[in-house]
Amino acid sequence: MADEESEFHRGLGLFDATMVVVGGMIGSGIFVVSAEMSRQIGSPGWLLVAWLVTGVLTVAAALSYGELAGMMPQAGGQYVFLREAYSPLFAFLYGWTFLLVIQTGTIAAVAVAFAKFAGLVFPAIDPNVYLIEPIHLAGGYAISLSRAQFVAILLIALLTATNMRGLHWGKLVQNVFTVAKIGALLALIVLGLTYGWNSEVVSDNWSHFWTVQPDQDVVPGLNALTSWGLLAALCVAQTGSLFSADSWHSAATIAPEIRDPRRNVPLSLGLGTGLVIVLYMLANVAYLVTLPLAGIQHARDDRVGTAAIEAMFPGAGVIVMAIAIMVSTFGCNNGLILVGARAAYAMARDRLFFSSVGKLNAAKVPANGLWLQGIWASFLVLPRTIKADGTYGNLYGDLLDYVISAALLFYILTVIGIFRLRVTRPDIPRPYRAFGYPVVPALYVAGASAILGILFMYRRDTTWPGLVIVLLGLPMYLWLKKNRGAADPPRSTD
């Protein structure tokens, strides 16, 4: 391992690393995305199949990444894997997209989700009351600062400052809030499968378990009523479920801060993803025994979790679920903030980012990277999109839609990198070898590639712009190579 990695404090055990994985995965998505998925797929059975596909792919990827994490337990995780398997250019393009949109955009989205649900508990946090009224810009965009946006920025600042104080504080917040959110999700599942069990709903959903009744087309003229349309709907629906299960690789990014990383990083990836996928599957079963399919499809503001609680406890669902999601998003954002700065650190050590970001403070954390990440994520909270009806959306939402396909492409390339490194770098010790190799990694590559192909066919407006964002990093890389003398990174040999 490179000397700079020893600068970090190894303060995370297996439980802590697993909580980082679980905490980064569980945000607000599981409570809302089933609505959109069910509208596209149109049947209870195929909704569960869509989540099962997400589960199989996510666990397969995590088990595959374990080999890379065991070989290269360095700060940066996937950035390092792509660098070693291909070249610094591939790594930079991933790191560029990760820092510009994937991680910071997700931090902004989760912070706004926290503020949105906090507004249901504390009405003063009103997204329609502005500290700075929307200022319209060219091209259908605006910039504003509402009370909800202000709370989102405060959350980002608070968690950034907390993580700057050292790994101990970040770990404490992560463990407490992740355990709390697991408890909240388990409570929803147990209550749904017991107290909320509605015999009439169960009979209706299970008697039409495979009956496809799509509520919207994949594209005009194509819906889930045909075999090809059903396959396309299942693939398109993965944008919601895969995003809800993202950040499963986070433990690999902070490997130098995990004790015995060659053992604990692969284990935490497998344990964390396995636990989350089981919870996600059971949560959807709980939805299907408390709500008819139409109730899931047309849940108010897509808040399926809230609708399920409301069906069990009329009048209490909104507040109870709002508090649960506040806990979930708070812990989720702490994990995202903790992990993201380590990728920037790795890029800076290769002289492919600001050199100050590649330094640790007295608490042995990349403080400059944390602040830079926090500032950019806070900025992404401010720009708005102007919808056709005059209401406002969020620019980060569009950006995340654009890069979901790009993120999936990088995952595919990284898993293919396992095969490549077995040929090109057989000398690197592999304390953990990918489970089920070569079948399991190949299963992920085939499944994820099929989904990516469908997205590029039927979601052109949100896939091709993602590639443009990635490729915009190319001139930046060439400039850095020329003007900053980007380092040729040391090869991983231990």
N, C-alpha and C positions, 0 to 999 in steps of 0.2 A: 504494500500500500504506500502511496506517495507520502512524503514527510509531512506535508501540510495537513493531511487528514488527522494526524496525531494531535493537532492543536485543539480539536474538538473535545468536549467533555463527554465521556461515555456514561451517560446517566439514565439510559433507557433499558429496561429489561424486556423480556418477551411479552409480558402483560402490557407494558407501556407501548411497545411497538404495535401490538395488536389493536390497542385503543386508538392509535394514530390512524391505522387502516380503517377501522370501523367508523371512527368519528369523521373522517374525511368523506366516507361514502354516504352516510346517512345525513341528509339535510332536510329539505322540505319536499323533494321530488316524490318520494314514496306516497306522500299524502295527497298529491295532485295529478301526477302524470297518467294514472290509470284512466282518467276521464277521456283525455284525448286518444289514448290507445284504444279504448273500447269503442269510441266513435269510428275509428278507422277499421278495426277488426270486426266488430259487430257480433261477437258471441262470447259467452262466459268461458267456454272451453278453450277457444283460441286466444283469449286474453291471458289465461294461465300459461298456455304454450309460449306466448311471446315473452313472458317473464321467465319461463324455464330456459328459453334460448339465451336470454340475457345472462341467466345464472350459469349455464354451461360454458358460455364464451368467457365470462369474467373469471370463473374459477380456473378454466383451462389456461387463460393468459397468466393468472397469478402463479399457478404451478410451474408454468414455463419460465416466467421471470425469475423464479427462485434460483434457477441455475446461474443466470447472469448476476444476480445479487450476491450469490455465494462466491462467484469468481472475482467480482469487482465491487467490494463493499466500500464504495467511495461516495462522497457528497455529490449529488447531481443525478444519481440513479439513471433514468432513461437517457439523459444527455450523454453520460459516460458510455452506456451500452451502445448507443448509435455511433459514438466516436470510435470505439474500439472495433465494432463490427464492420463499419463502412469507412467513414472519414470525418474529419472535423467539420466539413461543410454540412453533411447530413445532421450532425449533432447541433450545429449552430442554427440551422433552419428549424429544427424542433425547439431549441431553446428560445429562439426569437419568437415563435408562435406561442410558446408556453408563457413567456413573460409578458408579451404584448396583449394577449387575449385570453388564452385558456385559463391560466391560474388567476390573473388579476380580474378578468371578466367574471369568473366564477365567484371570486371574493366579493365583487360588487353586487352580483346577483343575490348571493346568500345574505349579504348585509341588508339589502333592500327588502328581501323576504322577511328577515327578522323585524325590520321597522314596520312593514305592512301588517304583520300579525300582532306586533306590539300595539299598533293603532286600534286593534279590536279590543284590547284590554284597557288601554289608556287612550280615550278618544282625542286627547289633545295632540297626539301624533297623527295629524291628519295629512294625507298625501295631497289634498287639494287646498291646503293653506300654505301660502308661499312666503318665505323670507325674501326670496328674489323671484319675482314673477317671470314666467317663461319669456325668454328673448328669442324671437324667431330668427333663424339663420337661413341661408340659401339652401336649396335642395331638399326642403321638407324636414329640416331639423330645427331643434331649439335647444336652449340651455336654461336650466332653472335650479332653484334650491327650495324645495318644500320642507316642511317639518319632518316628513318621513325620510327624505334624502339626507337631511341634517343628522338625524339619529343614525342612519346607516353609516355616514362618515365618522361619527363619534365612535361607533362600534369598531370600525376598522382601526381608528387611532388607538382606542383602548387596548385592543388585542395585540396591536403592533408594539405598543409600549410595554405591555406585559411580557411579550416574548423577548424583547430587548434586554430584560433583566436577567435572562439566563434560562437554560433548559429546564431547571427545576420548576419555574413558574409556568412555563408553557405546558410541561408535563402534568402539573397539578390541575390546571384548568381543563386540559384534554381528558384526563381520567375521570374527573368528577362529572363533567357534562356528558361524556360518552356513556358512562354507566347510567346516568339519569335518562338519557334518550333511549337507551336499550330498554330500560324499565318502562318508559312511556309507551314505546312501540309494543312491547310484550303485553302491557295492560290493554291496549287497543285490541290486540289479537285474542287474548284470553276472554275479554268481555264480549267481543264479537262472536266467538265460537261457543259461548255459553249463554250469557244473559241476552245477547242481541240476536240469538238464533231465531229466525222468523220462518216458520214452517211453510207459509204461503210463498214467501220469496224463494226459499230453497227449492220448493217444488217447481216453481216457474223457471228458475235459472237452470236447474238440473234437467228438467224435461225438455228444455231447448238448449242443452249444453253445447251442441255443435251446430245449432241453427244460426246461420250467418244473417244478420240484419244490420248492415253497415249504416251509420248515420251520416257519413260523408265519404266522398270519393278520394281515392289516392291522388288521382288527377282527373280532370273532367272526362267522363266516359269510361273510367276504370275504377271498379270497386271490388270489395272482397267476395262478391257473389260468384265470380269465376275462379278457377283454380289459380291462374296466373295472377289475378287481382288479389286473391287471398295471400299468395306468396309475397307480392309487392307490399301489401298492407302490413304483413308481419315484419318485413324488413324496414319499412318506413317507421313503424311504431317503435323500432329499436332506438330511434333518436331520443325518445323520452326515457325509456328504461335504462339504456346504456349510460345516458347522462346521469341518471339517478344513482347508478352504481359506479360512477367514475371515481377517480382518486384512489383506486384499489392498490396502486403501485407506490403509494406515498412512503411506506417504510423504507423502500430501496433508496429513496432520495436522501434520507437522513442516516444512512448506514453507519457513518463514523461515530455517531452518537448513541449507537446501540451496542450493548455488551454482547460479546461473542457473535458478531454480525453474520458470520458465515453460516451459523446455525439458526439464529433468531430471526434474521430478516426473511429467509424463505418460509420458516414456520409461521411468522406473523402474517405474511401474505396469504398463505393457505387458510389459516385459522380465521383471519379477519374476513376475507371474502366469503368463505363458507358460511360463517355466522350470519352475515348480512343477507346473503341470498336466501337462506332458510327463512329469515324474518320477513323478507320481501314477499316470498311465495305465500307464507302464512297470512300476511296482512291482506293480500288480494283474496285469499279464501275467505277471510273475515268480512271483507267488503261484499263478497258474493252471497254470504248467508244472512246479511243484514239489509242489503239494498238490492232491488231489482236491477237488471242491466241498464234499463232506462234511467234509473236513479243515479247510476255511476256515470253514464254518458252525459247527463244534464245536471250534474251537481253544480250548485251555484259557485261561480268563479273557479270551477274545476276542483273545488275543495272536497274531494271524496272522503278523506279522513274525517272532516268536520261533519259531513252528511251522515256517515256511519255512527258517530257519537250522538248526533242529534236524533237519529232513529232510535237509539237506546235510551237516551236521556233528553227528551224534548225540552228545549229552552236552555240547555247547558252546553250543547255541542260546540258552539262558536268559541266561547271563552276557554273551555277545557282544551280544545285542540289548539287554540292560539297559544296558550301557555306551553303546551307540549312542543309546538313547532319553534317557539322562541328558544326553548332549551336546546332543541336539536340544531337549529341554525347557529346559535352562539358557539356551541362546541365544534360544529363543522367548520366554521370560519377560523376558529383558533388553529385547527389542524392545517387548514389550507395556508394560512399565513406562516405558520411554523415551517412548513415544507417548502414553500415556494422560494424563499430566500436562499435556500441551500443550492438550488439549481443555478441561480444567478451567481452564487459564489464559485461554483465549478466553472462557469463560463469565464468569469473574471480571472481565475487562475490560469486559464488558457489564453489570456489577453484578448478575449473576444467580448469583453464587456468592460464597464468602468473599473479601473484597477482598485479603487477604494472599496468596491463591493466584495473583493476577494480577500478582505481582511476581517479578522474577528476582534471584538471588543474585549474588555477585561472579563466579561461574563462568558467568554468563549462562544459567542454567537455572532453571525454576520449582521451587525447592527445597521450598517449603511444599506445593505441589501434589503433589510426589513423596512427601513424608512422609505427607500425608493419604491419598493413594491406597494407600500401603503399609500404613498402619494398618488401613484398611477391608478391604483384601484379606486381611490377616493375620487379622482378626476372622472373615471368612467361612470360614476354614479350620476354625474351632472348632465351630460348630453341626453336629449330626448328625441324621439322620432314623433312626427306629427301624423296621426292616422287620418283616414278619409273622413271620419265623422268629427274631426276636430279635437279628439282626445289625444292623450300623449302616451307613447310607449317609451321603452328604454333602449338606447343605442347598444348597450352591452348585450341585450337580448338578441339583437340581430347579429352582432359579432360572434356570439357563442353559437348561434345557429350555423353561421358560416364555417366555423372551425371544427365542429363536431366531426365532420367527415375527414378533415385533415388530421385530427387527433387519432381517429381510427386507422388512418393510413400509417401514421407513425408507429402505432401499436403493432400493426401487421409487419412492418419492416423490422421492428425490434425482435419479434418472435422468429422471423426468418433469420435474423442475425444469430440465433442459437445454432441453426444448421450451418451457417457460414463459419462461425467461430470453431465449430467442431472440426472443420476441415483446415481452416487457415491458422488457428491457434490451439492445436491439440496439447501444447505444452502447459497451458494455464491450469493449475489445480482446480478441480471441480468438486468441492466438498459436498455439494448437492447437485444431482443430475435431474433434469426435467422429468417429472412424473409421466410415465407412459410414452416417453420418447421412442420413436418419432410420431406416434399416432396422435397424442394429445396436442402437441404444438401444431401439427398439420391440421387437426380438426379446427383449431382456432383460426389459422390462416385461411382455410377454406370457407368457414362460416362468416368470418368478418369480411372477407373479400366479396362474398355474395351480397352481403348487406351493403357494402360500399358501392358495388356495381349498380344495385337497384337505386340507391340514393342519387348517384350521378345521372341515372336515366330519368328519374321522376321528381327529383328535387334540385333541378338545375339552378334555381335562384339562390339556393343556400349552400350548394356544394362548390360550384366553380369559383365564387368569390373567395371561398376559404383557401383554395389553391393560390389565388392571387396574393392573399395576405402572406402565405408561406413564402412565395417567390419574391415578394418585396424585400425579404431578408437577404437575397442574393447580392444585390449591390452593396448592402451594408457589410456583409461578410468580406467582399472583395476590398472594400475601403479599409476595413480593420486589418486585413492581412497586409495591405500595402503601407498603411500609416502607423499601425501600432505594433507591427511585427508579431503577429499572433504566434504563440508558442506551439511547437510540435509537442503534444502531450506525451509524457512517458508511457510506455506500454505497460499494461497490467501483467505482472509476472508472478504475483504472490496470491 
